[in-house]
């Protein structure tokens, strides 16, 4: 089964799909030059399969390509960035401590 992630701007969320099934999503708010990730959900049938990480990685890579700053209000996204410090530069330096990231 192939996993894919897509931006669904009409619903303000990135979606992760497992084949033809919606497996989860990450809700965001887009404002000016920043994106705030506010909530992530993975369907119970797909928990523990790494799809949350697939979703976060794709969303953060797309955010980097767009040149947006990230505010990871969602605990899952904040935790993902803590575990993958290569994304910490997306969070504005003065806000990193707010999310448990090294200043």
MODELLER restraints for C-alpha pairs under 7 A, 6 or more apart:
rsr = mdl.restraints
at = mdl.atoms
rsr.add(forms.Gaussian(group=physical.xy_distance, feature=features.Distance(at['CA:1:A'], at['CA:18:A']), mean=6.43, stdev=0.5))
rsr.add(forms.Gaussian(group=physical.xy_distance, feature=features.Distance(at['CA:1:A'], at['CA:19:A']), mean=5.45, stdev=0.5))
rsr.add(forms.Gaussian(group=physical.xy_distance, feature=features.Distance(at['CA:2:A'], at['CA:18:A']), mean=6.01, stdev=0.5))
rsr.add(forms.Gaussian(group=physical.xy_distance, feature=features.Distance(at['CA:2:A'], at['CA:19:A']), mean=5.34, stdev=0.5))
rsr.add(forms.Gaussian(group=physical.xy_distance, feature=features.Distance(at['CA:3:A'], at['CA:16:A']), mean=6.92, stdev=0.5))
rsr.add(forms.Gaussian(group=physical.xy_distance, feature=features.Distance(at['CA:3:A'], at['CA:17:A']), mean=5.46, stdev=0.5))
rsr.add(forms.Gaussian(group=physical.xy_distance, feature=features.Distance(at['CA:3:A'], at['CA:18:A']), mean=4.59, stdev=0.5))
rsr.add(forms.Gaussian(group=physical.xy_distance, feature=features.Distance(at['CA:3:A'], at['CA:19:A']), mean=6.04, stdev=0.5))
rsr.add(forms.Gaussian(group=physical.xy_distance, feature=features.Distance(at['CA:4:A'], at['CA:16:A']), mean=5.70, stdev=0.5))
rsr.add(forms.Gaussian(group=physical.xy_distance, feature=features.Distance(at['CA:4:A'], at['CA:17:A']), mean=5.25, stdev=0.5))
rsr.add(forms.Gaussian(group=physical.xy_distance, feature=features.Distance(at['CA:4:A'], at['CA:18:A']), mean=6.78, stdev=0.5))
rsr.add(forms.Gaussian(group=physical.xy_distance, feature=features.Distance(at['CA:5:A'], at['CA:14:A']), mean=6.75, stdev=0.5))
rsr.add(forms.Gaussian(group=physical.xy_distance, feature=features.Distance(at['CA:5:A'], at['CA:15:A']), mean=5.45, stdev=0.5))
rsr.add(forms.Gaussian(group=physical.xy_distance, feature=features.Distance(at['CA:5:A'], at['CA:16:A']), mean=4.37, stdev=0.5))
rsr.add(forms.Gaussian(group=physical.xy_distance, feature=features.Distance(at['CA:5:A'], at['CA:17:A']), mean=6.18, stdev=0.5))
rsr.add(forms.Gaussian(group=physical.xy_distance, feature=features.Distance(at['CA:5:A'], at['CA:55:A']), mean=6.22, stdev=0.5))
rsr.add(forms.Gaussian(group=physical.xy_distance, feature=features.Distance(at['CA:5:A'], at['CA:58:A']), mean=6.78, stdev=0.5))
rsr.add(forms.Gaussian(group=physical.xy_distance, feature=features.Distance(at['CA:6:A'], at['CA:14:A']), mean=5.61, stdev=0.5))
rsr.add(forms.Gaussian(group=physical.xy_distance, feature=features.Distance(at['CA:6:A'], at['CA:15:A']), mean=5.39, stdev=0.5))
rsr.add(forms.Gaussian(group=physical.xy_distance, feature=features.Distance(at['CA:6:A'], at['CA:16:A']), mean=6.67, stdev=0.5))
rsr.add(forms.Gaussian(group=physical.xy_distance, feature=features.Distance(at['CA:7:A'], at['CA:13:A']), mean=6.13, stdev=0.5))
rsr.add(forms.Gaussian(group=physical.xy_distance, feature=features.Distance(at['CA:7:A'], at['CA:14:A']), mean=4.37, stdev=0.5))
rsr.add(forms.Gaussian(group=physical.xy_distance, feature=features.Distance(at['CA:7:A'], at['CA:15:A']), mean=6.30, stdev=0.5))
rsr.add(forms.Gaussian(group=physical.xy_distance, feature=features.Distance(at['CA:8:A'], at['CA:14:A']), mean=5.77, stdev=0.5))
rsr.add(forms.Gaussian(group=physical.xy_distance, feature=features.Distance(at['CA:8:A'], at['CA:15:A']), mean=6.91, stdev=0.5))
rsr.add(forms.Gaussian(group=physical.xy_distance, feature=features.Distance(at['CA:12:A'], at['CA:27:A']), mean=5.86, stdev=0.5))
rsr.add(forms.Gaussian(group=physical.xy_distance, feature=features.Distance(at['CA:12:A'], at['CA:28:A']), mean=5.54, stdev=0.5))
rsr.add(forms.Gaussian(group=physical.xy_distance, feature=features.Distance(at['CA:12:A'], at['CA:29:A']), mean=6.55, stdev=0.5))
rsr.add(forms.Gaussian(group=physical.xy_distance, feature=features.Distance(at['CA:13:A'], at['CA:25:A']), mean=6.29, stdev=0.5))
rsr.add(forms.Gaussian(group=physical.xy_distance, feature=features.Distance(at['CA:13:A'], at['CA:26:A']), mean=5.28, stdev=0.5))
rsr.add(forms.Gaussian(group=physical.xy_distance, feature=features.Distance(at['CA:13:A'], at['CA:27:A']), mean=4.19, stdev=0.5))
rsr.add(forms.Gaussian(group=physical.xy_distance, feature=features.Distance(at['CA:13:A'], at['CA:28:A']), mean=5.53, stdev=0.5))
rsr.add(forms.Gaussian(group=physical.xy_distance, feature=features.Distance(at['CA:14:A'], at['CA:25:A']), mean=5.43, stdev=0.5))
rsr.add(forms.Gaussian(group=physical.xy_distance, feature=features.Distance(at['CA:14:A'], at['CA:26:A']), mean=5.17, stdev=0.5))
rsr.add(forms.Gaussian(group=physical.xy_distance, feature=features.Distance(at['CA:14:A'], at['CA:27:A']), mean=6.57, stdev=0.5))
rsr.add(forms.Gaussian(group=physical.xy_distance, feature=features.Distance(at['CA:14:A'], at['CA:59:A']), mean=6.67, stdev=0.5))
rsr.add(forms.Gaussian(group=physical.xy_distance, feature=features.Distance(at['CA:15:A'], at['CA:24:A']), mean=5.86, stdev=0.5))
rsr.add(forms.Gaussian(group=physical.xy_distance, feature=features.Distance(at['CA:15:A'], at['CA:25:A']), mean=4.23, stdev=0.5))
rsr.add(forms.Gaussian(group=physical.xy_distance, feature=features.Distance(at['CA:15:A'], at['CA:26:A']), mean=6.52, stdev=0.5))
rsr.add(forms.Gaussian(group=physical.xy_distance, feature=features.Distance(at['CA:16:A'], at['CA:22:A']), mean=6.28, stdev=0.5))
rsr.add(forms.Gaussian(group=physical.xy_distance, feature=features.Distance(at['CA:16:A'], at['CA:23:A']), mean=5.66, stdev=0.5))
rsr.add(forms.Gaussian(group=physical.xy_distance, feature=features.Distance(at['CA:16:A'], at['CA:24:A']), mean=5.33, stdev=0.5))
rsr.add(forms.Gaussian(group=physical.xy_distance, feature=features.Distance(at['CA:16:A'], at['CA:25:A']), mean=5.91, stdev=0.5))
rsr.add(forms.Gaussian(group=physical.xy_distance, feature=features.Distance(at['CA:16:A'], at['CA:55:A']), mean=5.79, stdev=0.5))
rsr.add(forms.Gaussian(group=physical.xy_distance, feature=features.Distance(at['CA:17:A'], at['CA:23:A']), mean=5.15, stdev=0.5))
rsr.add(forms.Gaussian(group=physical.xy_distance, feature=features.Distance(at['CA:23:A'], at['CA:42:A']), mean=5.82, stdev=0.5))
rsr.add(forms.Gaussian(group=physical.xy_distance, feature=features.Distance(at['CA:23:A'], at['CA:43:A']), mean=5.37, stdev=0.5))
rsr.add(forms.Gaussian(group=physical.xy_distance, feature=features.Distance(at['CA:23:A'], at['CA:46:A']), mean=6.12, stdev=0.5))
rsr.add(forms.Gaussian(group=physical.xy_distance, feature=features.Distance(at['CA:24:A'], at['CA:41:A']), mean=5.29, stdev=0.5))
rsr.add(forms.Gaussian(group=physical.xy_distance, feature=features.Distance(at['CA:24:A'], at['CA:42:A']), mean=4.02, stdev=0.5))
rsr.add(forms.Gaussian(group=physical.xy_distance, feature=features.Distance(at['CA:24:A'], at['CA:43:A']), mean=5.59, stdev=0.5))
rsr.add(forms.Gaussian(group=physical.xy_distance, feature=features.Distance(at['CA:25:A'], at['CA:40:A']), mean=5.71, stdev=0.5))
rsr.add(forms.Gaussian(group=physical.xy_distance, feature=features.Distance(at['CA:25:A'], at['CA:41:A']), mean=5.50, stdev=0.5))
rsr.add(forms.Gaussian(group=physical.xy_distance, feature=features.Distance(at['CA:25:A'], at['CA:42:A']), mean=6.55, stdev=0.5))
rsr.add(forms.Gaussian(group=physical.xy_distance, feature=features.Distance(at['CA:26:A'], at['CA:37:A']), mean=6.93, stdev=0.5))
rsr.add(forms.Gaussian(group=physical.xy_distance, feature=features.Distance(at['CA:26:A'], at['CA:39:A']), mean=5.66, stdev=0.5))
rsr.add(forms.Gaussian(group=physical.xy_distance, feature=features.Distance(at['CA:26:A'], at['CA:40:A']), mean=4.20, stdev=0.5))
rsr.add(forms.Gaussian(group=physical.xy_distance, feature=features.Distance(at['CA:26:A'], at['CA:41:A']), mean=6.49, stdev=0.5))
rsr.add(forms.Gaussian(group=physical.xy_distance, feature=features.Distance(at['CA:27:A'], at['CA:37:A']), mean=5.96, stdev=0.5))
rsr.add(forms.Gaussian(group=physical.xy_distance, feature=features.Distance(at['CA:27:A'], at['CA:38:A']), mean=5.75, stdev=0.5))
rsr.add(forms.Gaussian(group=physical.xy_distance, feature=features.Distance(at['CA:27:A'], at['CA:39:A']), mean=5.18, stdev=0.5))
rsr.add(forms.Gaussian(group=physical.xy_distance, feature=features.Distance(at['CA:27:A'], at['CA:40:A']), mean=6.24, stdev=0.5))
rsr.add(forms.Gaussian(group=physical.xy_distance, feature=features.Distance(at['CA:28:A'], at['CA:35:A']), mean=6.48, stdev=0.5))
rsr.add(forms.Gaussian(group=physical.xy_distance, feature=features.Distance(at['CA:28:A'], at['CA:36:A']), mean=5.36, stdev=0.5))
rsr.add(forms.Gaussian(group=physical.xy_distance, feature=features.Distance(at['CA:28:A'], at['CA:37:A']), mean=4.35, stdev=0.5))
rsr.add(forms.Gaussian(group=physical.xy_distance, feature=features.Distance(at['CA:28:A'], at['CA:38:A']), mean=5.56, stdev=0.5))
rsr.add(forms.Gaussian(group=physical.xy_distance, feature=features.Distance(at['CA:29:A'], at['CA:35:A']), mean=5.71, stdev=0.5))
rsr.add(forms.Gaussian(group=physical.xy_distance, feature=features.Distance(at['CA:29:A'], at['CA:36:A']), mean=5.11, stdev=0.5))
rsr.add(forms.Gaussian(group=physical.xy_distance, feature=features.Distance(at['CA:29:A'], at['CA:37:A']), mean=6.58, stdev=0.5))
rsr.add(forms.Gaussian(group=physical.xy_distance, feature=features.Distance(at['CA:30:A'], at['CA:36:A']), mean=6.46, stdev=0.5))
rsr.add(forms.Gaussian(group=physical.xy_distance, feature=features.Distance(at['CA:33:A'], at['CA:68:A']), mean=5.16, stdev=0.5))
rsr.add(forms.Gaussian(group=physical.xy_distance, feature=features.Distance(at['CA:33:A'], at['CA:69:A']), mean=6.34, stdev=0.5))
rsr.add(forms.Gaussian(group=physical.xy_distance, feature=features.Distance(at['CA:34:A'], at['CA:68:A']), mean=4.87, stdev=0.5))
rsr.add(forms.Gaussian(group=physical.xy_distance, feature=features.Distance(at['CA:34:A'], at['CA:69:A']), mean=4.44, stdev=0.5))
rsr.add(forms.Gaussian(group=physical.xy_distance, feature=features.Distance(at['CA:34:A'], at['CA:70:A']), mean=5.73, stdev=0.5))
rsr.add(forms.Gaussian(group=physical.xy_distance, feature=features.Distance(at['CA:35:A'], at['CA:68:A']), mean=6.49, stdev=0.5))
rsr.add(forms.Gaussian(group=physical.xy_distance, feature=features.Distance(at['CA:35:A'], at['CA:69:A']), mean=6.22, stdev=0.5))
rsr.add(forms.Gaussian(group=physical.xy_distance, feature=features.Distance(at['CA:35:A'], at['CA:70:A']), mean=5.14, stdev=0.5))
rsr.add(forms.Gaussian(group=physical.xy_distance, feature=features.Distance(at['CA:35:A'], at['CA:71:A']), mean=6.32, stdev=0.5))
rsr.add(forms.Gaussian(group=physical.xy_distance, feature=features.Distance(at['CA:36:A'], at['CA:70:A']), mean=5.81, stdev=0.5))
rsr.add(forms.Gaussian(group=physical.xy_distance, feature=features.Distance(at['CA:36:A'], at['CA:71:A']), mean=4.57, stdev=0.5))
rsr.add(forms.Gaussian(group=physical.xy_distance, feature=features.Distance(at['CA:36:A'], at['CA:72:A']), mean=5.90, stdev=0.5))
rsr.add(forms.Gaussian(group=physical.xy_distance, feature=features.Distance(at['CA:36:A'], at['CA:73:A']), mean=6.57, stdev=0.5))
rsr.add(forms.Gaussian(group=physical.xy_distance, feature=features.Distance(at['CA:37:A'], at['CA:71:A']), mean=6.35, stdev=0.5))
rsr.add(forms.Gaussian(group=physical.xy_distance, feature=features.Distance(at['CA:37:A'], at['CA:72:A']), mean=5.10, stdev=0.5))
rsr.add(forms.Gaussian(group=physical.xy_distance, feature=features.Distance(at['CA:37:A'], at['CA:73:A']), mean=5.75, stdev=0.5))
rsr.add(forms.Gaussian(group=physical.xy_distance, feature=features.Distance(at['CA:37:A'], at['CA:74:A']), mean=5.60, stdev=0.5))
rsr.add(forms.Gaussian(group=physical.xy_distance, feature=features.Distance(at['CA:38:A'], at['CA:72:A']), mean=6.91, stdev=0.5))
rsr.add(forms.Gaussian(group=physical.xy_distance, feature=features.Distance(at['CA:38:A'], at['CA:73:A']), mean=5.15, stdev=0.5))
rsr.add(forms.Gaussian(group=physical.xy_distance, feature=features.Distance(at['CA:38:A'], at['CA:74:A']), mean=4.43, stdev=0.5))
rsr.add(forms.Gaussian(group=physical.xy_distance, feature=features.Distance(at['CA:39:A'], at['CA:74:A']), mean=4.95, stdev=0.5))
rsr.add(forms.Gaussian(group=physical.xy_distance, feature=features.Distance(at['CA:40:A'], at['CA:74:A']), mean=6.86, stdev=0.5))
rsr.add(forms.Gaussian(group=physical.xy_distance, feature=features.Distance(at['CA:40:A'], at['CA:76:A']), mean=6.75, stdev=0.5))
rsr.add(forms.Gaussian(group=physical.xy_distance, feature=features.Distance(at['CA:42:A'], at['CA:52:A']), mean=6.62, stdev=0.5))
rsr.add(forms.Gaussian(group=physical.xy_distance, feature=features.Distance(at['CA:56:A'], at['CA:77:A']), mean=6.49, stdev=0.5))
rsr.add(forms.Gaussian(group=physical.xy_distance, feature=features.Distance(at['CA:69:A'], at['CA:90:A']), mean=5.18, stdev=0.5))
rsr.add(forms.Gaussian(group=physical.xy_distance, feature=features.Distance(at['CA:69:A'], at['CA:91:A']), mean=5.74, stdev=0.5))
rsr.add(forms.Gaussian(group=physical.xy_distance, feature=features.Distance(at['CA:69:A'], at['CA:92:A']), mean=6.51, stdev=0.5))
rsr.add(forms.Gaussian(group=physical.xy_distance, feature=features.Distance(at['CA:70:A'], at['CA:90:A']), mean=5.42, stdev=0.5))
rsr.add(forms.Gaussian(group=physical.xy_distance, feature=features.Distance(at['CA:70:A'], at['CA:91:A']), mean=4.86, stdev=0.5))
rsr.add(forms.Gaussian(group=physical.xy_distance, feature=features.Distance(at['CA:71:A'], at['CA:91:A']), mean=5.99, stdev=0.5))
rsr.add(forms.Gaussian(group=physical.xy_distance, feature=features.Distance(at['CA:72:A'], at['CA:78:A']), mean=5.00, stdev=0.5))
rsr.add(forms.Gaussian(group=physical.xy_distance, feature=features.Distance(at['CA:78:A'], at['CA:99:A']), mean=6.05, stdev=0.5))
rsr.add(forms.Gaussian(group=physical.xy_distance, feature=features.Distance(at['CA:81:A'], at['CA:87:A']), mean=5.74, stdev=0.5))
rsr.add(forms.Gaussian(group=physical.xy_distance, feature=features.Distance(at['CA:81:A'], at['CA:88:A']), mean=6.00, stdev=0.5))
rsr.add(forms.Gaussian(group=physical.xy_distance, feature=features.Distance(at['CA:82:A'], at['CA:101:A']), mean=6.05, stdev=0.5))
rsr.add(forms.Gaussian(group=physical.xy_distance, feature=features.Distance(at['CA:93:A'], at['CA:103:A']), mean=6.17, stdev=0.5))
rsr.add(forms.Gaussian(group=physical.xy_distance, feature=features.Distance(at['CA:96:A'], at['CA:102:A']), mean=6.42, stdev=0.5))
rsr.add(forms.Gaussian(group=physical.xy_distance, feature=features.Distance(at['CA:96:A'], at['CA:103:A']), mean=5.67, stdev=0.5))
rsr.add(forms.Gaussian(group=physical.xy_distance, feature=features.Distance(at['CA:97:A'], at['CA:103:A']), mean=5.88, stdev=0.5))
